[in-house]
Every structure is written in C-alpha cells, then in structure tokens.
Amino acid sequence: MPPDYVPFVDAGPRLRQRNGGNIPGVNTPFWYISQRDKTPATLHIEDGDLGSVNFLLAGAPKIWLFIPEHEKARPEDYIKELYGAGRFTCSQKIRHYNAIISLALLEEWGITYYLDYCLAGEMIFTRRNTYHQILNLGSNVAESINIEFSNTPDMPANYVWCKKGKDSTAC
C-alpha cells in the first residue's frame, strides 16, 4: 500500500499496538484483489485466533461460508483423516492444506455452517476462532484486517505463529 494511504478498516487500539504495530497482514490492512470469476479463499481461521473485518470496496459479490467456533475441531479432525497429519507446526491446522470444502462434504460430515452474501460497499465480520472460506463471484477488491477489542480474550499463550523461511517446514 502507498505510504500515504488511509485505510478503511482498523485493527483497534489493542491489536494496533502489538509488536510495535507491525504484524503484516494481521494488524496492518491487507488488500484482496480477485481478477476472475469463482476465485476462492480456502478454509482458515484468522491468525492469533482473532476476528477480522473485510470491506468489499468494489466489484462482484463474495459468498462467505462460516463454521461456528464450537465446531472448530470437527473439520480439523476430518481433514487430518483425509490428508494425514500436516507437516506444519503452526496453529493453523487447516490453512496449509489449501482446502476448499464443499457444502455437500460439510453436510456429509454433519458440520454446521452458515452462508452470507457480501455486496460492494458492505462489510463482513468474522468471529474469533471461526473457520471460514470465501468465493468471489467475479472481479472485486476488498480491504481486510484482523481486529481485537478491549474485551477480546487474549491470544492463546500456546498459539504458534507461522514462520517465514527457507526451511521446508516453514509456513
């Protein structure tokens, strides 16, 4: 983003101060640009088990799929059963499989899910510790950031962040 850019979304004062205000893509805004029909964002939870806000600035709608927090372990167990234990040591149990889970499979597994539809000019909030995936219905641009309110429970002490590096086990 240009240095003089004023974002539409904000992480909140508590998260904004973490790590000196510099956790790229977590407490700084992130742009998502979809250039084609039916591009996905795979099933994941937000880093640090945080919530997020996603503002669809322009373009085609997005369809969001949410799995409630109380169901969190179930898709993790099924993915592990399908693909085996992951080689990644971070707390993102599903993200690195790049899995797009169909509604039919969620129904077969008996996992509760909810769908939401987001139009340009609207915002979607994801709850903390909640799996979600997105389908872009065409070209669009969105701005997103993780959020943490003053009454949000702290990040889990045992949370393992993804590490960037050359090692094949790095996230």
N, C-alpha and C positions, 0 to 999 in steps of 0.2 A: 504494500500500500504506500502511496506517496506520503512523505513525512508530514505534510500539512493537511492530510485527510482527517476529517472529523467523523468518527464512526456513528452509525445509527444505534448501535447496541453497546451495552456496558456491562462489565463483569460484576459491578458492585464494589463498594469500598474494601470489603474484607478480602475478596479474591484479587482485586487490583493491586493490593499491597504484598501479596505473596511473592517470594523470590525477587523482591525489588521491582515488582510489576512486570517481570519478563518471563513468562512461561508461554512461548509462542503457540498460538492456536488454542490456548486454554484461557489465559487472562488478557489476551490481545485478540481483536477481531480477526475473523478468517472469512475470506470470500469463497463462495462455491459458484462456479460457472459451469452450467450444462449447455453444451452446444448441439445436442441431438435429442431426438425423442427417446423416451424409455431408458434413460441413464439412471443407474441405481446408486444409492449409498448403502453399503452392506450392513448387516445386523451388528450392532455395537451398543455399548454403554459409553457415557462420556468419561473422559479421563478424570481420575480422582473421585469417581462415583458422584460427580457433580451433576447439576441440571444444566440446561442450556436454553438459549433463546435463538431462534432462527427467523430472520426477517426476509421475506421474499420481496426483493426490490422491484423486479420487473420480469416479465415473460410468462411462460406457461406455468400452470399449477403444479404442485407437488402432492403426492399421496403419501401420507405418513402411516406407518404401522407401529404400534406400541404394544409391548408385553409388560404387564404390571409387575412392579417390584417383587410382589410375593411369589411370582412365577419364575424369578430370575434363575434359579438353579436348574430348572427343568430343561430349557433349551441348551444350557451348558452340558448337562448330562447326555442329552440326545446327540449333540454334535460330537462329543467325545466318543460316544458309542459308534457313530458313523465313521469318523475320521481318525480315531485314536488320540492319544494324549498329544497335545501340542508341543512343539519344540521351543516355544517362547516362555520365558519365565516371568513375564509381567502379569499384572492383574487383569488384563484384557483377555478373558477366557475364550471369546468367540471371534473378536475383531480380526485376528491374523489368519483365520480360515477364509476370509473374504466371502462369507456365506450369505446368499440371498435365499431366505426361507419362504417357500410358497405358503399361501393360505391353506391349501389342501394338506400340506405336511403338518402345519401347526394344528389343524383340526384333527388329523390322524393321531397326533401326539396328545391331544386333549389339552392343549395350551391355550389359555385365554388370550385374546388380542383385541385391540381396538384400532379402527382406521380413522384418519382425519384427513381433510382436504384443505389445502392452503392455496389461496389466490394471491396474486401480486398485490402488495400493499398490506398483507396480513402477516402476523407473527404466530409462530408455534413455540410453545414452551415444552421442553422435555423435563420430566421429573428426575430427580437424582436417582441413580442406581437402577434405571429403567432401560431395558433393551428397546431399540427402535431401528427401523430401516426406512429408506425413502425411495420413492420412484418419481423421477422428474418426467412430466408428460410432454416435455418439449424443451426448447432453449429457454434458459432463465438465469437470473443472477440473484444470489442470496448472500446475506451477511450473517455470520453466526459468532457466538461467544459463549463460553461457559459462564454460569452465574453462581454466586454464593451470597446468600442473605445473612444478616447478623444472627438470625436464629437457625441457620442451617447447621445440622450436626457436622462436626469437623470431619475431614477426610480420614478414612480408616488408618490407624497407625501402621498396619501391616500392608498398606497399599504399595504395590511395586510398579513404578513408572516405567514406561518403555524407554529403552536407551538406544541412542543412535550410535552406530559404529560400523566397523568393517567386519566384525565377528558375525558368523552365520547365525548365531543365536540371538543377535541383537534385533530388537523390534524395528 
